[in-house]
Amino acid sequence: MDKETIRARQEQIIELIKGFCEQKLDDEYFELSTKLIQKLGRKRNVPFVTGKLEIWAAAVVHAIGTINFLFDKSFEPYATVEEINKYFGTKGSTTTSKSRLIRDIFNMNYYDSEFSTKHIQDNSPLNKFVMYDGFIVPIDSLPDELQETIKQVRAEGGDVEIHVRK
């Protein structure tokens, strides 16, 4: 499939996702979903060149939702898998399997630095720790200067792993 056809399918999927995000979610979910579908479109073997666009749209929302606790009532926004499937006219098993495929392609997990919402990133329990010579240590056990450097690097989107040379 040529690049123009891929781009056209990508834009159609984004439009489908936009409608769902406007009704049920928020701008941040739309931005993360758009980022994910664009990244899928840059793969050597673009997965969404075949299959129904609605299935891929539902799978992208499901993948982003899964790692951001969308299906947990205690989080905002909240939606159910059934709502996603009803909106896109898809079956649960198909949506879930495509979502799993997407998450596997990009190794997406909870507190993913690339596809988590700001709220999830800010509240990650992993933010309190850093790798220090292969050991996981609490940041607050390190000197103040080093703590500030770690916070600054993370605020800029980076991560820190400390290695001491002897």
C-alpha contacts under 8 A as a table, 3 or more apart, distances in Angstrom:
res1	aa1	res2	aa2	distance
1	M	5	T	6.46
1	M	6	I	6.79
1	M	49	V	7.20
2	D	5	T	5.50
2	D	6	I	6.38
3	K	6	I	5.03
3	K	7	R	6.00
4	E	7	R	5.02
4	E	8	A	6.08
5	T	8	A	5.03
5	T	9	R	6.21
6	I	9	R	5.21
6	I	10	Q	6.04
6	I	41	G	6.91
6	I	46	V	7.96
6	I	49	V	6.48
7	R	10	Q	4.94
7	R	11	E	6.17
7	R	41	G	7.45
8	A	11	E	5.18
8	A	12	Q	6.28
9	R	12	Q	5.06
9	R	13	I	6.22
9	R	48	F	7.72
9	R	49	V	7.36
9	R	53	L	7.34
10	Q	13	I	5.19
10	Q	14	I	6.22
10	Q	37	I	6.78
10	Q	38	Q	7.09
10	Q	41	G	6.89
10	Q	48	F	7.94
11	E	14	I	4.98
11	E	15	E	6.20
12	Q	15	E	5.12
12	Q	16	L	6.37
12	Q	53	L	7.33
13	I	16	L	5.11
13	I	17	I	6.24
13	I	37	I	7.89
13	I	53	L	5.80
13	I	54	E	7.09
13	I	56	W	7.04
13	I	57	A	5.38
14	I	17	I	5.05
14	I	18	K	6.02
14	I	33	S	7.81
14	I	34	T	6.09
14	I	37	I	7.41
14	I	57	A	7.27
15	E	18	K	4.96
15	E	19	G	6.48
16	L	19	G	5.44
16	L	20	F	6.75
16	L	54	E	7.16
16	L	57	A	6.38
17	I	20	F	5.23
17	I	21	C	6.12
17	I	30	F	6.90
17	I	33	S	7.45
17	I	57	A	5.72
17	I	58	A	7.56
17	I	61	V	7.17
18	K	21	C	5.12
18	K	22	E	6.05
18	K	30	F	6.11
19	G	22	E	5.24
19	G	23	Q	6.35
20	F	23	Q	5.18
20	F	24	K	5.85
20	F	25	L	7.04
20	F	84	I	7.95
20	F	87	Y	7.21
21	C	24	K	5.30
21	C	25	L	4.36
21	C	26	D	5.47
21	C	27	D	6.95
21	C	29	Y	6.71
21	C	30	F	5.79
22	E	25	L	6.14
22	E	26	D	6.24
22	E	27	D	7.52
24	K	77	P	7.68
24	K	78	Y	7.98
24	K	79	A	7.03
25	L	29	Y	6.47
25	L	30	F	7.85
25	L	77	P	5.78
25	L	78	Y	7.51
25	L	79	A	7.79
26	D	29	Y	5.55
26	D	30	F	6.53
26	D	77	P	7.43
27	D	30	F	4.97
27	D	31	E	6.12
28	E	31	E	5.04
28	E	32	L	6.15
28	E	117	T	6.85
29	Y	32	L	5.14
29	Y	33	S	5.96
29	Y	61	V	7.91
29	Y	64	I	7.45
29	Y	117	T	7.44
30	F	33	S	5.08
30	F	34	T	6.00
31	E	34	T	5.09
31	E	35	K	6.11
32	L	35	K	5.04
32	L	36	L	6.18
32	L	64	I	7.20
32	L	115	F	5.97
32	L	116	S	7.79
32	L	117	T	7.81
33	S	36	L	5.04
33	S	37	I	6.19
33	S	60	V	6.16
33	S	61	V	6.30
33	S	64	I	6.60
34	T	37	I	5.21
34	T	38	Q	6.08
35	K	38	Q	5.21
35	K	39	K	6.16
36	L	39	K	5.06
36	L	40	L	6.19
36	L	60	V	7.24
36	L	115	F	7.69
37	I	40	L	4.97
37	I	41	G	6.19
37	I	60	V	7.08
38	Q	41	G	4.94
38	Q	42	R	6.59
39	K	42	R	5.25
39	K	43	K	6.90
40	L	43	K	5.45
40	L	46	V	6.13
40	L	47	P	7.09
40	L	48	F	7.90
41	G	46	V	5.53
41	G	47	P	7.89
41	G	48	F	7.79
42	R	46	V	6.93
43	K	46	V	5.19
46	V	49	V	6.00
47	P	50	T	6.84
48	F	51	G	6.52
48	F	53	L	7.38
48	F	56	W	6.47
51	G	55	I	7.31
51	G	56	W	7.69
52	K	55	I	5.40
52	K	56	W	6.75
53	L	56	W	5.21
53	L	57	A	6.15
54	E	57	A	5.03
54	E	58	A	6.07
54	E	88	F	5.42
54	E	89	G	7.14
54	E	90	T	7.05
55	I	58	A	5.16
55	I	59	A	6.02
55	I	88	F	7.13
55	I	90	T	6.03
55	I	94	T	7.30
55	I	95	T	6.10
55	I	98	K	7.79
56	W	59	A	4.93
56	W	60	V	6.11
56	W	95	T	7.65
56	W	98	K	7.13
57	A	60	V	5.27
57	A	61	V	6.37
57	A	88	F	7.58
58	A	61	V	5.24
58	A	62	H	6.00
58	A	84	I	6.20
58	A	85	N	6.75
58	A	88	F	6.22
58	A	90	T	7.46
58	A	95	T	6.08
59	A	62	H	4.92
59	A	63	A	5.96
59	A	95	T	4.94
59	A	96	T	6.67
59	A	98	K	5.48
59	A	99	S	4.45
59	A	102	I	7.77
60	V	63	A	5.07
60	V	64	I	6.20
60	V	99	S	6.26
60	V	102	I	7.43
61	V	64	I	5.28
61	V	65	G	5.84
61	V	84	I	7.77
62	H	65	G	4.89
62	H	66	T	5.85
62	H	81	V	7.31
62	H	84	I	7.56
62	H	95	T	7.31
62	H	96	T	7.27
62	H	99	S	5.97
63	A	66	T	5.19
63	A	67	I	6.70
63	A	99	S	4.87
63	A	100	R	7.07
63	A	102	I	6.91
63	A	103	R	6.25
64	I	67	I	5.69
64	I	68	N	6.34
64	I	115	F	6.77
64	I	116	S	7.48
65	G	68	N	5.07
65	G	69	F	6.00
65	G	70	L	4.59
65	G	71	F	7.00
66	T	69	F	5.51
66	T	70	L	6.14
66	T	71	F	7.04
66	T	110	Y	7.89
67	I	70	L	7.79
67	I	108	M	7.24
67	I	109	N	5.69
67	I	110	Y	4.53
67	I	111	Y	6.90
67	I	112	D	7.34
67	I	115	F	7.94
67	I	116	S	6.78
68	N	110	Y	6.68
68	N	111	Y	7.50
68	N	116	S	5.89
68	N	117	T	6.63
68	N	120	I	6.56
69	F	72	D	5.36
69	F	75	F	6.76
70	L	73	K	7.76
70	L	75	F	6.67
70	L	76	E	7.37
70	L	77	P	6.48
70	L	78	Y	5.09
70	L	79	A	5.96
70	L	80	T	7.59
71	F	75	F	7.99
71	F	78	Y	5.95
71	F	79	A	5.62
71	F	80	T	5.40
71	F	81	V	7.10
72	D	75	F	5.73
72	D	78	Y	6.58
73	K	76	E	7.64
73	K	78	Y	5.86
73	K	79	A	7.93
74	S	78	Y	7.80
75	F	78	Y	5.95
79	A	83	E	6.50
79	A	84	I	7.55
80	T	83	E	5.17
80	T	84	I	6.63
81	V	84	I	5.15
81	V	85	N	6.25
81	V	92	G	7.24
82	E	85	N	5.07
82	E	86	K	5.93
82	E	92	G	7.27
83	E	86	K	5.09
83	E	87	Y	6.03
84	I	87	Y	5.28
84	I	88	F	6.24
85	N	88	F	5.30
85	N	89	G	5.49
85	N	90	T	4.72
85	N	91	K	5.98
85	N	92	G	6.30
85	N	95	T	7.42
86	K	89	G	5.03
86	K	90	T	6.63
87	Y	90	T	7.97
90	T	94	T	7.18
90	T	95	T	6.75
91	K	94	T	5.46
91	K	95	T	6.24
92	G	95	T	5.20
92	G	96	T	5.98
93	S	96	T	5.17
93	S	97	S	6.08
94	T	97	S	5.24
94	T	98	K	6.21
95	T	98	K	5.35
95	T	99	S	5.99
96	T	99	S	4.97
96	T	100	R	6.10
97	S	100	R	5.06
97	S	101	L	6.24
98	K	101	L	4.92
98	K	102	I	6.25
99	S	102	I	5.15
99	S	103	R	6.18
100	R	103	R	5.06
100	R	104	D	5.98
101	L	104	D	5.11
101	L	105	I	6.14
102	I	105	I	5.13
102	I	106	F	6.53
103	R	106	F	5.47
103	R	107	N	5.53
103	R	108	M	4.71
103	R	109	N	7.40
104	D	107	N	4.85
104	D	108	M	6.57
105	I	108	M	7.90
108	M	112	D	6.09
108	M	115	F	7.63
109	N	112	D	5.40
110	Y	116	S	7.56
111	Y	116	S	5.87
111	Y	120	I	6.34
111	Y	121	Q	5.94
111	Y	124	S	6.20
112	D	115	F	5.64
112	D	116	S	5.37
112	D	121	Q	7.76
113	S	116	S	6.00
113	S	121	Q	6.92
113	S	157	G	7.93
116	S	120	I	6.01
116	S	121	Q	6.15
117	T	120	I	5.26
117	T	121	Q	6.25
118	K	121	Q	5.06
118	K	122	D	5.97
119	H	122	D	5.19
119	H	123	N	6.17
120	I	123	N	5.22
120	I	124	S	5.97
121	Q	124	S	5.30
122	D	127	N	7.76
123	N	127	N	7.65
124	S	127	N	5.59
125	P	128	K	6.07
125	P	129	F	7.98
126	L	129	F	5.56
126	L	130	V	7.97
127	N	130	V	7.71
128	K	138	P	5.76
128	K	139	I	5.64
128	K	140	D	7.60
129	F	136	I	6.33
129	F	137	V	5.45
129	F	138	P	4.42
129	F	139	I	5.13
130	V	136	I	5.67
130	V	137	V	5.62
130	V	138	P	6.47
130	V	139	I	6.09
130	V	160	V	6.77
130	V	161	E	6.35
130	V	162	I	7.73
131	M	134	G	5.72
131	M	135	F	5.38
131	M	136	I	4.67
131	M	137	V	6.32
131	M	160	V	7.39
131	M	161	E	4.93
131	M	162	I	6.03
132	Y	135	F	5.14
132	Y	136	I	6.22
132	Y	137	V	6.53
132	Y	161	E	6.20
132	Y	162	I	4.68
132	Y	163	H	6.10
132	Y	164	V	7.99
133	D	161	E	7.90
133	D	162	I	6.01
133	D	163	H	4.82
133	D	164	V	6.41
134	G	163	H	7.78
137	V	141	S	7.27
138	P	141	S	5.54
138	P	142	L	7.52
139	I	142	L	5.58
139	I	147	Q	6.20
140	D	143	P	7.66
140	D	144	D	7.86
140	D	147	Q	6.93
142	L	146	L	6.43
142	L	147	Q	6.31
143	P	146	L	5.43
143	P	147	Q	6.33
144	D	147	Q	4.99
144	D	148	E	6.25
145	E	148	E	5.31
145	E	149	T	6.42
146	L	149	T	5.06
146	L	150	I	6.20
147	Q	150	I	5.17
147	Q	151	K	6.24
148	E	151	K	5.11
148	E	152	Q	6.11
149	T	152	Q	5.10
149	T	153	V	6.15
150	I	153	V	5.23
150	I	154	R	6.13
150	I	159	D	7.65
150	I	160	V	6.38
151	K	154	R	5.19
151	K	155	A	6.01
152	Q	155	A	5.07
152	Q	156	E	6.44
153	V	156	E	5.23
153	V	157	G	6.64
153	V	158	G	5.28
153	V	159	D	6.42
153	V	160	V	7.27
154	R	157	G	4.98
154	R	158	G	4.76
154	R	159	D	5.44
154	R	160	V	7.55
155	A	158	G	7.22
